[in-house]
Amino acid sequence: MTLSKKSIRKAGIRSIAISRRNSNHRTHSFGGSWTKEKLHILKSYLAAYSTIFARNKNAQFFDTFYVDAFAGSGYIKTANEPVVEEPQLFEDLAEDEPQEFLKGSTVCALEVDPPFKNYLFIERSNRWCEDLESLKQKFPHRAASIQIRKGDAKANLLSWVQSQNWNKTRAVVFLDPYGMQVDWEIIEALGHTQGIDLWLLFSPGRRRDAPADP
């Protein structure tokens, strides 16, 4: 079966937002109006989420995490030139627009106030990890809360999940994998925590394999 809202709910995920977009454009750029809309929705959601855990006395007990497993550099370049070191698997999501830089999901999360107590950014590119490190200087009041892990998203996510006490941890996990497969083991591990709100973005033209219903 395909990876759907129904199959993900069966894995135990508390809530999920799946964004879809069709486009006939085929360039190597990322961004455009759809990206801006996605990031605006995400930031609004994160602001509401963090406000609940900051102001609700019963929720203040929890350690909160924002986790971005495909963090990138912190900014998104919308241009007609190829994006270096980026998997070119979502070519149909690009739009031809004047070159500009958009705040990526990591920067949007860091701008949210009240803040999350912890931020985990996972990225496999050496250069982009350096860019992510520079965010600590741009957000000095968040620096101590930012953790950057270089390497495979699956391995780092599973390691992080296993390291947390889910009786006192709550998290938003953002997966925007640029067209790559999201391993079902990741979805199951996140669901078993019973403490994660998952945002998974994928194109309707891309299939995701999930175990068949028993």
C-alpha positions in Angstrom: 0.0 0.0 0.0 1.1 3.6 -0.3 2.1 5.8 2.6 -1.1 7.6 3.4 -2.7 9.5 6.2 -4.6 6.3 7.2 -1.4 4.1 7.3 0.5 6.8 9.2 -2.2 7.2 11.8 -2.1 3.4 12.3 1.6 3.8 13.2 0.6 5.9 16.2 1.4 9.4 14.9 -0.7 12.0 16.9 -1.1 14.4 14.0 0.2 15.0 10.5 0.1 17.5 7.8 0.8 16.3 4.3 1.3 19.0 1.6 0.9 18.2 -2.1 1.5 20.2 -5.2 1.5 19.4 -8.9 3.6 21.3 -11.4 4.6 20.9 -15.0 7.7 23.0 -14.5 11.0 21.1 -14.8 14.0 23.1 -13.5 16.6 22.4 -10.8 15.5 25.3 -8.6 13.5 25.0 -5.4 11.1 27.5 -4.0 8.4 29.7 -5.5 4.9 30.5 -4.3 4.2 26.9 -3.0 7.4 27.0 -0.9 6.4 30.3 0.6 3.0 29.1 1.4 4.3 25.9 3.0 6.7 27.8 5.2 4.1 30.3 6.3 1.8 27.4 7.3 4.5 25.7 9.2 5.6 28.8 11.1 2.0 29.5 12.1 1.6 26.0 13.3 4.9 26.1 15.3 3.9 29.4 16.9 0.6 27.9 18.1 2.3 24.7 19.3 5.0 26.5 21.3 2.5 28.9 22.8 0.4 26.0 24.2 3.5 24.4 25.9 4.7 27.8 27.2 1.4 29.0 28.7 -0.5 25.9 29.7 0.7 25.0 33.2 0.1 21.3 32.6 2.1 21.4 29.4 5.1 23.4 30.8 6.4 20.2 32.3 7.4 18.9 28.9 10.7 19.4 27.1 9.8 20.5 23.6 11.8 19.8 20.4 11.6 21.0 16.9 13.4 18.5 14.7 14.2 19.0 11.0 15.6 15.9 9.5 16.5 17.4 6.1 17.5 20.8 7.4 19.4 22.2 4.4 21.4 25.4 4.9 18.7 27.4 6.7 17.8 29.4 3.6 16.2 28.4 0.3 17.5 29.8 -3.0 15.0 30.3 -5.7 16.9 30.6 -8.9 17.2 29.0 -12.4 20.7 27.8 -11.7 21.3 24.3 -10.2 21.4 23.9 -6.4 24.7 22.4 -5.4 24.8 19.2 -3.4 21.0 19.0 -3.5 19.3 15.7 -4.6 17.6 16.6 -7.9 14.6 14.4 -7.3 11.9 17.0 -7.0 12.5 18.8 -10.3 8.7 19.1 -10.9 8.3 21.2 -7.8 10.4 24.1 -9.0 9.1 27.4 -10.5 10.8 29.9 -12.7 11.0 33.1 -10.5 13.5 35.9 -10.0 16.4 34.8 -7.8 15.9 35.4 -4.1 16.6 33.7 -0.7 13.7 32.5 1.4 14.0 31.7 5.1 14.0 27.9 5.3 12.1 25.8 7.8 15.0 25.9 10.4 15.1 29.7 10.4 11.3 29.9 10.6 11.4 27.6 13.6 14.1 29.7 15.3 12.0 32.8 14.8 9.0 31.4 16.6 8.3 33.0 19.9 7.9 31.6 22.5 10.7 29.3 21.6 11.0 25.6 21.7 13.3 24.3 24.4 15.4 22.3 22.0 16.2 22.3 18.2 17.7 19.4 16.4 18.8 20.0 12.8 20.0 16.9 10.8 21.9 17.5 7.5 24.3 15.3 5.5 26.1 18.1 3.6 29.3 19.4 5.2 28.8 22.9 3.8 25.2 23.2 4.9 26.1 22.0 8.4 28.5 24.9 8.5 25.7 27.2 7.5 23.5 25.8 10.2 26.2 26.4 12.7 26.2 30.0 11.7 22.6 30.3 12.8 23.8 30.1 16.4 25.4 33.5 15.9 22.3 34.9 14.2 20.1 33.6 17.1 22.4 33.9 20.1 19.5 33.6 22.5 18.7 30.2 21.0 22.3 29.0 20.5 22.5 26.8 23.6 19.3 25.0 22.5 20.5 24.2 18.9 22.0 20.8 18.2 23.3 20.0 14.7 23.9 16.4 13.6 25.7 15.6 10.3 24.8 12.4 8.6 21.9 10.2 7.6 18.5 11.3 8.5 17.2 7.8 9.4 20.1 6.9 11.7 20.1 10.2 13.5 16.3 10.2 13.9 16.2 6.7 15.3 19.1 7.5 17.7 17.4 10.7 18.9 14.0 8.9 19.5 15.7 6.2 21.5 17.6 8.8 23.6 14.5 10.7 24.8 12.3 10.1 27.8 8.9 10.3 26.1 7.1 10.6 29.4 8.3 14.2 29.5 9.2 15.0 25.9 7.0 16.4 23.1 8.2 17.3 19.6 7.3 18.5 16.1 9.3 16.6 13.5 9.5 18.1 10.0 10.3 15.8 7.1 10.7 17.4 3.7 12.9 14.8 1.9 13.2 16.4 -1.6 11.6 13.3 -3.2 13.6 10.7 -1.5 12.0 7.7 0.2 11.0 8.0 3.8 11.7 4.6 5.4 8.6 3.1 7.2 10.8 2.3 10.1 11.1 6.0 10.8 7.4 6.5 10.8 6.8 3.6 13.1 9.5 4.8 15.5 8.1 8.3 15.7 4.6 6.9 16.2 5.6 4.6 19.0 6.7 7.6 21.1 3.1 8.9 21.3 4.6 12.3 21.7 5.3 13.6 18.2 3.4 15.8 15.8 4.8 14.8 12.3 4.9 17.0 9.2 5.6 14.9 6.2 5.7 16.6 2.8 5.6 14.7 -0.5 4.5 15.0 -4.1 1.3 13.2 -5.1 3.2 11.7 -7.9 5.7 9.9 -5.6 4.7 6.6 -4.0 5.8 5.7 -0.5 5.8 2.0 0.4 4.3 1.0 3.7 3.5 -2.4 5.1 0.2 -3.9 4.1 -2.7 -3.8 6.5 -2.8 -6.9 8.6 
